[in-house]
Amino acid sequence: MKIDFSVEEAVQKRYSVRNYQKQEVDTNLKHEIEAFVGSLENPFGKKVNFHFLESKEAQNQQKLGTYGVITGAEQYIGTTIQLEPMSLEALGYEMEAVILYLAHLGLGTCWLGGTFNRKGFANAMNIGENDIFPIVTPYGYPAPKKHIKETMMRKMIQADQRREWSSLFFKSDFQTPLSKEEANELAFALEMVRLGPSASNKQPWRIVVTEQGCHFYEYKEPNYSDRFAYDIQRIDMGIAAAHFDFAVKEKMMQGAFHTESEPDITLPENVEYAFSWIKE
Ligand SMILES: Cc1cc2nc3c(=O)[nH]c(=O)nc-3n(C[C@H](O)[C@H](O)[C@H](O)COP(=O)(O)O)c2cc1C
């Protein structure tokens, strides 16, 4: 997998597009997208499967429901995994790579983890019953205007806001906030994490920076994931890993992800260790 576009531009360009033009993406471009998807990999070593769907080819189009959240979409991409440690993070990482790539191509997307008819999409995408199917995204050309429900949703979840640095990034322990200046050469990668998308815009990622590197934690919102058979916020953690990884690679910084490098520090309530990025 090669990220040969500006990470910052793609991250800035991306937002959740919920209203699409009724215009199909050109076949050649679709092939390029499929090739990119075919080249995906993730630092957690877990398999993520991708499924493409053309709305017009689905037999039961009314079953491709999104509760009125998505309008005009002609094509979708779904992802499935086997539920095992780090597979939700792997899905978040690879799907976000696709989403940034599509943003770079000028195409809109919208992470959907809740507001879609899982059964209808699973049938249309030939997804087996033993696969976990957490996410689909539509993709296509954004319509010039947002629809009313979309505007209301964005307001309700404050989709244009992001948490401040001081509540996300810390130095050595969770008592000491990390400033942008102190983050130094890591500031760019941390800022890319901060601007990422997350389920209901909850921004669960917390990062403690030490001499070794960066330790990623999840602020697990109480009861939030109860309606799923898995912790959907682990997907947000994978998105954070993708933004971070693409940013440090762009800056030629050397390091790698590890899942067993948890530092011995006291955790605030509802915070869980996820993984670390260790300098090399
Ligand atoms: C894992 C995940 C699941 C999401 N599920 C939904 C969803 O079911 N429906 C929806 O409309 N948006 C969904 N979103 C989009 C978020 O609401 C959106 O990313 C966030 O509000 C920030 O807005 P932005 O993407 O425009 O920056 C999801 C995002 C993520 C990362």
The ligand as an SDF file (V2000), in Angstrom:
LIG
                    3D

 31 33  0  0  0  0  0  0  0  0999 V2000
  -16.8240    4.0650   13.2800 C   0  0  0  0  0  0  0  0  0  0  0  0
  -17.7410    5.1670   12.8090 C   0  0  0  0  0  0  0  0  0  0  0  0
  -19.0970    4.9320   12.7010 C   0  0  0  0  0  0  0  0  0  0  0  0
  -19.9530    5.9380   12.2330 C   0  0  0  0  0  0  0  0  0  0  0  0
  -21.2990    5.6460   12.0740 N   0  0  0  0  0  0  0  0  0  0  0  0
  -22.1140    6.5830   11.5330 C   0  0  0  0  0  0  0  0  0  0  0  0
  -23.4770    6.2700   11.2600 C   0  0  0  0  0  0  0  0  0  0  0  0
  -23.9470    5.1600   11.5210 O   0  0  0  0  0  0  0  0  0  0  0  0
  -24.2430    7.2100   10.6690 N   0  0  0  0  0  0  0  0  0  0  0  0
  -23.7620    8.4390   10.3360 C   0  0  0  0  0  0  0  0  0  0  0  0
  -24.4970    9.2380    9.7850 O   0  0  0  0  0  0  0  0  0  0  0  0
  -22.4540    8.7860   10.5980 N   0  0  0  0  0  0  0  0  0  0  0  0
  -21.6420    7.8910   11.1840 C   0  0  0  0  0  0  0  0  0  0  0  0
  -20.3060    8.2070   11.4130 N   0  0  0  0  0  0  0  0  0  0  0  0
  -19.7790    9.5250   11.0380 C   0  0  0  0  0  0  0  0  0  0  0  0
  -19.4810   10.4280   12.2520 C   0  0  0  0  0  0  0  0  0  0  0  0
  -20.6870   10.8900   12.8050 O   0  0  0  0  0  0  0  0  0  0  0  0
  -18.5920   11.6020   11.7980 C   0  0  0  0  0  0  0  0  0  0  0  0
  -17.3590   11.0980   11.3600 O   0  0  0  0  0  0  0  0  0  0  0  0
  -18.3290   12.6290   12.9020 C   0  0  0  0  0  0  0  0  0  0  0  0
  -19.5290   13.2170   13.3180 O   0  0  0  0  0  0  0  0  0  0  0  0
  -17.3770   13.7570   12.4280 C   0  0  0  0  0  0  0  0  0  0  0  0
  -17.8840   14.4170   11.2880 O   0  0  0  0  0  0  0  0  0  0  0  0
  -17.0520   14.4440    9.9330 P   0  0  0  0  0  0  0  0  0  0  0  0
  -16.8550   13.0090    9.5030 O   0  0  0  0  0  0  0  0  0  0  0  0
  -17.8880   15.2180    8.9540 O   0  0  0  0  0  0  0  0  0  0  0  0
  -15.7270   15.1070   10.2330 O   0  0  0  0  0  0  0  0  0  0  0  0
  -19.4470    7.2210   11.8970 C   0  0  0  0  0  0  0  0  0  0  0  0
  -18.0620    7.4490   12.0240 C   0  0  0  0  0  0  0  0  0  0  0  0
  -17.2190    6.4400   12.4590 C   0  0  0  0  0  0  0  0  0  0  0  0
  -15.7500    6.6980   12.5300 C   0  0  0  0  0  0  0  0  0  0  0  0
  1  2  1  0
  2  3  1  0
  2 30  2  0
  3  4  2  0
  4  5  1  0
  4 28  1  0
  5  6  2  0
  6  7  1  0
  6 13  1  0
  7  8  2  0
  7  9  1  0
  9 10  1  0
 10 11  2  0
 10 12  1  0
 12 13  2  0
 13 14  1  0
 14 15  1  0
 14 28  1  0
 15 16  1  0
 16 17  1  0
 16 18  1  0
 18 19  1  0
 18 20  1  0
 20 21  1  0
 20 22  1  0
 22 23  1  0
 23 24  1  0
 24 25  2  0
 24 26  1  0
 24 27  1  0
 28 29  2  0
 29 30  1  0
 30 31  1  0
M  END
$$$$
